[in-house]
């Protein structure tokens, strides 16, 4: 490999186990950076996870642990957390069970797709393999578990910048997930300013509610307040139905020329419907409901566009008049500051040497979520460099496009038409900006 150029894929995502459930596997974003691999073992991070591409039992196509980008030897004392070990052991024990439904639980959904089943059976005959999960999946997952336990998790440095060409990798990840060539320093400073701005607004709401407490004191008290917790699933569902159908949708109609026929998007849960979860405090309900004004998900979009729009849509609640209640307003701010904190902790971890505990404490200082939820989030940011930046950065971009259009058009600015332009301009933010400016130019030309 001496002097040879190669393409280093952006990041190895570790296996994240949240609430006992596998929520992320190893993958690589479709973006690369060229680097010099001289004296840098670990150039190959490719992962194959498609079962029909697995040619034989025990094949090493899912993960070649010896070639993964882990550049720091494990410390003498492994730092594998008890929580990770417990979750990992539970998962592997479940995987090793002789449970036919593991391979067949989705077959009930394929009565009209027999051709796919026949193709799968033909593949089994061709490759001389069976569909039993132990023969194909389990050996590769056991190898993955060993890699995670002995090499990946024990690493002292959790940042992507600890990898070969790590600075370039993080810069590329930032560009991919924000659509801009922003520096980690600029993002970090923007995040700090936004957190302080939103924290001041939250503090004012605390005072307006009649509490003479600091924000941190108020949040601590709030988390133990049973009146701010749903008492049952039925109460939660009834509340959300009311908010969606009686508040959000009627309030949104004056802001859009077109309303989607589907009022909500249903995300299919696990078949057991029995995963651990957390109730959403009552005062956050309106913020979440207002997110559903986002564009259809069938279009190919990047994170900074669709997540940026979702967060921008939440901010419309003030103009819609749905945040008049102080608790609803606090709920909105709590979600906005959560996204702003991501700018600080993601760059803190991957560019400025923050530890996991340091990142967790920052989010605990400014948010309302419990420690268990924050830890899951921080694990995600460690594993998924720069993705969490897309929400706030995307929202700030869309808000800036609107401010520019309003300034140029004055009383000729039409918010409905602006939203049409944004929702019709799926793609890189540079293109969205051009489309907005073209619309502004057309509107100005009409008055000349």
C-alpha positions as CSV (number, residue, x, y, z in Angstrom):
1,X,0.0,0.0,0.0
2,X,3.0,2.3,0.1
3,X,2.2,5.6,-1.5
4,X,-1.0,4.3,-2.9
5,X,-4.2,6.4,-3.1
6,X,-7.5,5.0,-2.1
7,X,-10.9,6.1,-1.1
8,X,-11.7,6.0,2.6
9,X,-15.4,5.7,3.3
10,X,-16.6,8.2,5.8
11,X,-17.4,6.3,9.0
12,X,-18.0,3.0,10.6
13,X,-21.2,3.1,12.5
14,X,-21.2,0.9,15.5
15,X,-24.0,-1.3,16.5
16,X,-26.3,0.8,18.6
17,X,-28.5,-1.0,21.0
18,X,-31.2,1.3,22.4
19,X,-33.6,0.0,25.0
20,X,-32.7,-3.6,24.1
21,X,-33.5,-3.0,20.4
22,X,-31.1,-3.0,17.5
23,X,-31.6,0.4,15.9
24,X,-28.6,0.9,13.8
25,X,-26.2,-1.4,12.0
26,X,-22.8,-0.7,10.5
27,X,-23.0,1.3,7.3
28,X,-21.2,4.0,5.4
29,X,-22.8,7.2,4.0
30,X,-22.5,7.5,0.2
31,X,-19.8,10.1,0.4
32,X,-16.0,9.6,0.2
33,X,-12.8,11.5,0.7
34,X,-9.5,10.7,-0.9
35,X,-6.5,10.1,1.3
36,X,-3.0,8.7,1.3
37,X,-3.1,5.2,2.8
38,X,0.6,4.8,3.2
39,X,1.3,3.1,6.5
40,X,-2.4,3.3,7.4
41,X,-3.9,-0.1,7.9
42,X,-7.7,-0.1,8.0
43,X,-8.5,1.2,4.5
44,X,-11.4,-1.2,3.9
45,X,-14.6,-0.4,5.7
46,X,-17.0,-2.0,3.3
47,X,-20.0,-3.8,4.9
48,X,-22.4,-6.2,3.2
49,X,-25.7,-6.6,4.9
50,X,-27.9,-7.9,2.0
51,X,-28.7,-11.6,2.9
52,X,-29.1,-12.6,-0.8
53,X,-25.5,-11.5,-1.4
54,X,-24.1,-13.7,1.3
55,X,-22.7,-16.6,-0.7
56,X,-22.0,-19.3,1.9
57,X,-22.3,-20.0,5.6
58,X,-19.6,-18.4,7.7
59,X,-18.5,-16.1,4.8
60,X,-16.7,-13.0,6.0
61,X,-18.6,-10.5,3.8
62,X,-20.5,-8.9,6.6
63,X,-17.5,-7.5,8.3
64,X,-13.7,-8.0,8.1
65,X,-12.8,-6.8,11.5
66,X,-9.1,-7.0,10.8
67,X,-9.4,-4.4,8.1
68,X,-11.8,-1.9,9.8
69,X,-10.7,1.6,10.5
70,X,-9.7,1.2,14.1
71,X,-6.3,2.9,14.5
72,X,-5.9,2.9,18.2
73,X,-5.1,-0.3,20.1
74,X,-7.6,-1.2,22.9
75,X,-6.4,-0.2,26.3
76,X,-5.2,-2.8,28.7
77,X,-8.4,-2.4,30.8
78,X,-11.4,-2.7,28.5
79,X,-13.9,0.1,29.0
80,X,-16.9,-1.8,27.6
81,X,-19.8,-0.5,29.6
82,X,-22.0,-2.8,31.6
83,X,-25.0,-1.4,29.8
84,X,-23.6,-2.2,26.4
85,X,-22.5,-5.7,27.5
86,X,-26.0,-6.4,28.9
87,X,-27.8,-5.3,25.8
88,X,-25.3,-7.1,23.5
89,X,-25.6,-10.4,25.4
90,X,-29.4,-10.2,25.4
91,X,-29.4,-9.6,21.6
92,X,-27.0,-12.4,20.9
93,X,-28.9,-14.9,23.1
94,X,-32.1,-14.0,21.3
95,X,-30.3,-14.4,17.9
96,X,-29.1,-17.9,18.8
97,X,-32.5,-19.2,19.7
98,X,-34.0,-21.6,17.3
99,X,-37.0,-19.4,16.3
100,X,-38.4,-20.0,12.9
101,X,-40.2,-16.6,13.0
102,X,-36.9,-14.9,12.8
103,X,-36.7,-15.8,9.1
104,X,-40.4,-16.1,8.3
105,X,-42.1,-13.3,10.2
106,X,-42.4,-11.1,7.1
107,X,-43.6,-13.8,4.8
108,X,-47.2,-13.1,5.7
109,X,-46.8,-9.8,3.9
110,X,-45.8,-11.4,0.6
111,X,-48.9,-13.4,-0.6
112,X,-48.9,-11.3,-3.8
113,X,-45.2,-11.5,-4.3
114,X,-44.6,-15.1,-4.9
115,X,-42.0,-14.4,-7.5
116,X,-39.7,-13.0,-4.8
117,X,-40.1,-16.1,-2.7
118,X,-39.4,-18.3,-5.7
119,X,-36.3,-16.3,-6.5
120,X,-35.1,-16.6,-2.9
121,X,-35.6,-20.4,-2.9
122,X,-33.8,-20.6,-6.2
123,X,-30.9,-18.7,-4.7
124,X,-30.7,-21.1,-1.8
125,X,-30.5,-24.1,-4.2
126,X,-27.9,-22.3,-6.3
127,X,-25.7,-21.4,-3.4
128,X,-26.3,-24.7,-1.6
129,X,-27.4,-22.8,1.6
130,X,-30.5,-22.9,3.7
131,X,-32.6,-20.0,5.1
132,X,-32.0,-21.0,8.7
133,X,-30.6,-17.9,10.4
134,X,-27.8,-19.8,12.1
135,X,-26.2,-20.9,8.9
136,X,-26.0,-17.4,7.3
137,X,-26.5,-14.6,9.8
138,X,-25.4,-15.8,13.2
139,X,-21.7,-16.5,12.5
140,X,-21.3,-13.0,10.9
141,X,-23.1,-11.4,13.9
142,X,-20.9,-13.2,16.4
143,X,-17.9,-11.9,14.6
144,X,-19.4,-8.5,14.7
145,X,-20.0,-8.8,18.4
146,X,-16.4,-9.8,19.0
147,X,-15.2,-6.8,17.0
148,X,-17.4,-4.4,18.8
149,X,-16.5,-5.7,22.3
150,X,-12.8,-6.0,21.8
151,X,-11.8,-3.4,19.3
152,X,-14.4,-0.7,18.6
153,X,-16.1,0.1,21.9
154,X,-12.9,0.0,24.1
155,X,-11.2,2.7,22.0
156,X,-10.2,5.7,24.2
157,X,-10.9,8.3,21.5
158,X,-14.5,8.4,20.4
159,X,-14.1,11.0,17.7
160,X,-14.1,10.4,14.0
161,X,-11.0,12.6,13.9
162,X,-9.1,9.7,15.5
163,X,-9.4,7.8,12.3
164,X,-6.9,8.2,9.4
165,X,-7.6,11.5,7.7
166,X,-10.2,12.1,10.4
167,X,-10.3,15.9,10.0
168,X,-11.0,15.5,6.3
169,X,-13.6,12.8,7.0
170,X,-15.5,15.0,9.5
171,X,-15.3,18.0,7.1
172,X,-16.8,15.8,4.4
173,X,-19.5,14.5,6.7
174,X,-20.4,18.0,7.6
175,X,-20.7,19.0,4.0
176,X,-22.8,15.9,3.2
177,X,-25.2,16.4,6.1
178,X,-25.5,20.2,6.0
179,X,-25.1,20.9,2.3
180,X,-22.5,23.6,3.1
181,X,-18.8,23.9,3.5
182,X,-19.0,24.9,7.1
183,X,-16.1,24.6,9.6
184,X,-16.6,22.7,12.9
185,X,-15.6,25.9,14.7
186,X,-18.3,28.0,13.0
187,X,-20.9,25.4,13.7
188,X,-19.8,25.0,17.4
189,X,-20.0,28.8,17.9
190,X,-23.4,29.0,16.2
191,X,-24.7,26.3,18.5
192,X,-23.4,28.0,21.6
193,X,-25.2,31.2,20.6
194,X,-28.4,29.5,19.7
195,X,-28.5,27.5,23.0
196,X,-28.0,30.7,25.0
197,X,-30.7,32.5,23.0
198,X,-33.3,29.7,23.4
199,X,-32.4,29.1,27.1
200,X,-33.2,32.8,27.8
201,X,-36.6,32.3,26.2
202,X,-37.2,29.2,28.2
203,X,-36.2,31.0,31.4
204,X,-38.7,33.8,30.6
205,X,-41.5,31.2,30.2
206,X,-40.6,29.7,33.6
207,X,-41.0,33.2,35.1
208,X,-44.3,33.7,33.2
209,X,-45.6,30.5,34.7
210,X,-45.0,31.9,38.1
211,X,-41.9,30.0,39.2
212,X,-39.0,31.9,40.7
213,X,-36.5,29.2,39.8
214,X,-33.6,28.8,37.4
215,X,-34.2,26.8,34.3
216,X,-32.3,23.8,35.7
217,X,-34.2,23.8,38.9
218,X,-37.5,24.0,37.1
219,X,-36.6,21.2,34.8
220,X,-35.6,19.0,37.7
221,X,-39.0,19.6,39.4
222,X,-40.8,19.1,36.1
223,X,-39.4,15.7,35.5
224,X,-41.0,14.5,38.8
225,X,-44.3,16.2,38.2
226,X,-47.0,13.5,37.6
227,X,-49.3,16.1,36.1
228,X,-46.9,16.4,33.1
229,X,-46.9,12.7,32.4
230,X,-49.6,10.8,30.4
231,X,-51.2,8.2,32.6
232,X,-52.1,5.8,29.9
233,X,-51.7,5.0,26.2
234,X,-55.3,5.9,25.6
235,X,-54.8,9.4,27.1
236,X,-51.7,9.9,24.9
237,X,-53.5,8.9,21.7
238,X,-56.6,10.9,22.5
239,X,-54.4,14.0,23.1
240,X,-52.5,13.6,19.9
241,X,-55.6,13.0,17.9
242,X,-57.1,16.2,19.3
243,X,-53.9,18.2,18.6
244,X,-53.6,16.9,15.0
245,X,-57.2,17.1,13.9
246,X,-58.5,20.1,15.9
247,X,-55.4,22.3,16.2
248,X,-52.6,21.6,13.8
249,X,-54.4,20.9,10.5
250,X,-56.9,23.7,10.8
251,X,-54.2,26.2,11.8
252,X,-51.9,25.1,9.0
253,X,-54.4,25.6,6.1
254,X,-53.9,29.4,5.9
255,X,-50.1,28.9,5.4
256,X,-50.1,26.4,2.5
257,X,-51.7,26.4,-0.9
258,X,-51.8,22.7,-0.9
259,X,-52.5,20.4,2.0
260,X,-51.5,16.7,1.8
261,X,-54.3,14.2,1.6
262,X,-52.6,12.0,4.1
263,X,-52.7,13.8,7.5
264,X,-50.2,11.6,9.2
265,X,-47.4,9.3,8.3
266,X,-47.5,5.9,10.0
267,X,-44.2,4.3,10.9
268,X,-44.6,0.6,11.1
269,X,-43.5,-0.7,14.6
270,X,-41.9,-4.0,15.4
271,X,-44.4,-6.9,15.0
272,X,-44.5,-7.4,18.8
273,X,-45.6,-3.8,19.5
274,X,-43.9,-4.3,22.8
275,X,-40.7,-2.3,22.6
276,X,-39.6,-0.2,25.5
277,X,-40.4,3.5,25.1
278,X,-40.9,6.7,26.9
279,X,-44.0,8.8,27.3
280,X,-43.8,12.3,25.8
281,X,-44.5,15.0,28.4
282,X,-47.9,16.7,27.7
283,X,-46.4,20.2,27.1
284,X,-44.4,18.9,24.1
285,X,-47.3,17.6,22.1
286,X,-48.0,20.6,19.9
287,X,-44.4,20.9,18.8
288,X,-44.4,17.3,17.6
289,X,-47.8,17.6,15.8
290,X,-46.7,20.7,13.9
291,X,-43.8,18.7,12.4
292,X,-46.3,16.8,10.3
293,X,-46.6,19.7,7.9
294,X,-43.4,18.5,6.2
295,X,-43.1,17.4,2.6
296,X,-44.0,13.9,1.3
297,X,-41.3,11.4,2.2
298,X,-41.3,9.7,-1.1
299,X,-39.0,12.2,-2.7
300,X,-35.3,11.6,-2.5
301,X,-34.1,14.2,0.0
302,X,-31.1,14.8,2.1
303,X,-31.1,15.2,5.8
304,X,-30.4,18.9,5.9
305,X,-33.5,19.5,3.6
306,X,-36.2,17.3,5.1
307,X,-35.1,17.7,8.7
308,X,-34.5,21.4,8.2
309,X,-38.0,21.8,6.9
310,X,-39.5,19.8,9.8
311,X,-37.8,22.1,12.3
312,X,-38.8,25.2,10.3
313,X,-42.4,23.9,10.2
314,X,-42.4,23.6,14.0
315,X,-41.5,27.3,14.3
316,X,-44.6,28.2,12.3
317,X,-46.6,27.4,15.4
318,X,-46.1,30.9,16.7
319,X,-47.6,32.5,13.6
320,X,-50.4,29.9,13.6
321,X,-51.3,30.8,17.1
322,X,-50.9,27.3,18.5
323,X,-48.2,28.2,21.0
324,X,-50.2,30.7,23.0
325,X,-50.3,28.4,25.9
326,X,-47.1,28.8,28.0
327,X,-46.7,25.0,28.4
328,X,-46.9,24.5,24.6
329,X,-44.4,27.3,24.1
330,X,-42.1,25.7,26.6
331,X,-42.5,22.4,24.7
332,X,-41.5,24.0,21.5
333,X,-38.4,25.7,23.0
334,X,-37.4,22.4,24.7
335,X,-37.2,20.7,21.3
336,X,-35.5,23.7,19.6
337,X,-32.8,23.9,22.2
338,X,-32.4,20.1,21.9
339,X,-31.5,20.5,18.2
340,X,-29.3,23.5,19.0
341,X,-27.4,21.5,21.6
342,X,-26.6,19.0,18.8
343,X,-24.5,21.6,17.0
344,X,-22.4,22.0,20.2
345,X,-22.0,18.4,21.2
346,X,-21.5,16.8,17.8
347,X,-18.6,19.2,17.0
348,X,-17.4,19.0,20.6
349,X,-17.0,15.3,20.3
350,X,-15.6,15.0,16.8
351,X,-13.5,18.2,16.6
352,X,-12.7,19.4,20.1
353,X,-12.0,16.3,22.1
354,X,-15.1,16.2,24.3
355,X,-15.7,13.1,26.2
356,X,-19.0,11.3,26.2
357,X,-19.8,12.4,29.8
358,X,-18.9,16.0,28.9
359,X,-21.4,15.9,26.0
360,X,-24.1,14.3,28.1
361,X,-23.7,16.9,30.9
362,X,-24.1,19.8,28.4
363,X,-27.3,18.4,27.1
364,X,-28.6,17.7,30.6
365,X,-27.8,21.3,31.6
366,X,-30.0,22.7,28.8
367,X,-32.7,20.1,28.1
368,X,-35.6,18.4,29.7
369,X,-34.9,14.8,28.7
370,X,-33.8,12.2,31.3
371,X,-30.3,11.0,31.4
372,X,-31.2,7.6,29.8
373,X,-32.6,9.4,26.7
374,X,-29.6,11.7,26.5
375,X,-27.1,8.8,26.7
376,X,-28.9,7.1,23.7
377,X,-28.6,10.4,21.8
378,X,-24.9,10.9,22.5
379,X,-24.2,7.3,21.4
380,X,-25.9,8.2,18.2
381,X,-23.8,11.3,17.7
382,X,-20.6,9.3,18.4
383,X,-21.6,6.7,15.8
384,X,-23.1,9.0,13.2
385,X,-20.8,12.0,12.9
386,X,-22.4,15.3,11.6
387,X,-25.8,13.8,10.9
388,X,-27.4,15.6,13.9
389,X,-26.2,18.9,12.5
390,X,-28.6,18.8,9.7
391,X,-31.7,19.7,11.7
392,X,-30.8,23.1,13.0
393,X,-28.5,24.0,10.1
394,X,-31.2,23.2,7.7
395,X,-33.8,25.2,9.6
396,X,-31.6,28.2,9.8
397,X,-31.0,28.0,6.1
398,X,-34.7,28.0,5.2
399,X,-35.4,30.8,7.7
400,X,-32.6,32.9,6.1
401,X,-34.1,32.3,2.6
402,X,-37.5,33.5,3.9
403,X,-36.0,36.6,5.6
404,X,-34.2,37.5,2.4
405,X,-37.4,37.1,0.3
406,X,-39.4,39.1,2.8
407,X,-36.8,41.9,2.7
408,X,-36.8,42.0,-1.1
409,X,-40.5,41.7,-1.7
410,X,-41.9,43.7,1.3
411,X,-45.7,43.7,1.2
412,X,-45.6,41.6,-2.0
413,X,-44.3,38.6,-0.1
414,X,-46.7,35.7,0.0
415,X,-45.9,33.1,2.6
416,X,-48.0,30.4,0.9
417,X,-46.1,30.8,-2.4
418,X,-42.8,30.8,-0.5
419,X,-43.7,27.5,1.0
420,X,-44.6,26.2,-2.4
421,X,-41.2,27.2,-3.7
422,X,-39.4,25.5,-0.8
423,X,-41.4,22.3,-1.0
424,X,-41.0,22.1,-4.8
425,X,-37.2,22.6,-4.6
426,X,-36.1,19.3,-3.2
427,X,-32.4,19.1,-3.4
428,X,-29.1,20.8,-2.4
429,X,-29.7,24.0,-0.5
430,X,-27.7,26.0,-3.1
431,X,-30.4,24.9,-5.6
432,X,-33.2,25.8,-3.2
433,X,-31.7,29.2,-2.7
434,X,-31.5,29.7,-6.4
435,X,-35.2,28.7,-6.8
436,X,-36.2,31.1,-4.1
437,X,-34.3,33.9,-5.7
438,X,-35.8,33.1,-9.1
439,X,-39.3,33.3,-7.6
440,X,-38.5,36.6,-5.9
441,X,-37.2,38.0,-9.3
442,X,-40.5,36.9,-11.0
443,X,-42.6,38.5,-8.3
444,X,-40.6,41.7,-8.6
445,X,-40.9,41.7,-12.4
446,X,-44.7,41.6,-12.1
447,X,-44.8,45.0,-10.5
448,X,-42.6,46.7,-13.0
